[in-house]
């Protein structure tokens, strides 16, 4: 079952309200996305901790509804 890009963005923004989210459907199949997230919640956190925040925001959908997510995260400059 594929997941829409707008649903991914909605979930991330619910968990990280100031997030700037850019999503690209890599194959056009709704299953393989690249996602860039910038949020102040990432300040002072390492890359693994940043990714964990995004995966938590996806509420267990990673690996089920969402097959592949190439994730890039950053704190604002």
C-alpha positions as CSV (number, residue, x, y, z in Angstrom):
1,X,0.0,0.0,0.0
2,X,1.6,3.2,-1.2
3,X,1.7,6.5,0.8
4,X,1.1,9.9,-0.6
5,X,3.7,12.6,-0.4
6,X,1.3,15.0,1.2
7,X,0.5,12.5,4.0
8,X,4.3,12.2,4.7
9,X,4.5,16.0,4.9
10,X,1.4,16.3,7.1
11,X,2.8,13.8,9.6
12,X,6.2,15.4,9.8
13,X,4.7,18.9,10.2
14,X,2.3,17.7,13.0
15,X,5.3,16.4,14.9
16,X,7.7,19.2,14.0
17,X,5.5,22.3,13.4
18,X,8.3,24.6,12.1
19,X,9.6,22.0,9.7
20,X,10.3,22.9,6.1
21,X,9.7,19.7,4.2
22,X,10.6,18.9,0.6
23,X,9.6,15.5,-0.9
24,X,10.4,14.0,-4.2
25,X,8.8,10.7,-5.5
26,X,11.8,9.0,-6.9
27,X,10.1,6.4,-9.0
28,X,6.5,7.7,-9.4
29,X,5.2,4.7,-7.5
30,X,4.4,6.4,-4.1
31,X,6.8,3.9,-2.4
32,X,10.2,5.5,-2.9
33,X,10.8,9.0,-1.7
34,X,13.6,11.5,-1.1
35,X,12.8,13.8,1.8
36,X,14.6,16.9,3.1
37,X,13.5,18.3,6.4
38,X,14.8,21.4,8.1
39,X,13.6,22.0,11.7
40,X,14.8,23.9,14.8
41,X,14.0,20.6,16.7
42,X,17.2,19.2,15.1
43,X,19.5,21.8,16.8
44,X,22.1,20.2,19.0
45,X,21.2,16.7,17.8
46,X,23.3,14.4,15.7
47,X,22.2,13.0,12.4
48,X,20.9,9.7,13.9
49,X,18.8,11.6,16.5
50,X,17.4,13.9,13.8
51,X,16.4,10.9,11.6
52,X,14.8,9.2,14.7
53,X,12.6,12.3,15.2
54,X,11.4,12.0,11.6
55,X,10.8,8.3,11.8
56,X,8.8,8.8,15.1
57,X,6.7,11.4,13.2
58,X,5.8,8.8,10.6
59,X,4.1,6.8,13.4
60,X,5.3,3.3,12.4
61,X,4.5,3.6,8.7
62,X,8.2,3.3,7.6
63,X,8.6,-0.2,6.2
64,X,4.9,-0.8,5.9
65,X,3.0,1.9,4.0
66,X,6.2,3.7,3.1
67,X,8.8,1.4,1.6
68,X,11.9,3.6,1.1
69,X,12.8,7.1,2.3
70,X,16.1,8.8,1.4
71,X,16.2,11.2,4.3
72,X,18.2,14.4,4.7
73,X,17.8,16.5,7.8
74,X,19.3,19.8,9.0
75,X,18.8,22.5,11.6
76,X,18.2,26.0,10.2
77,X,21.3,28.1,9.6
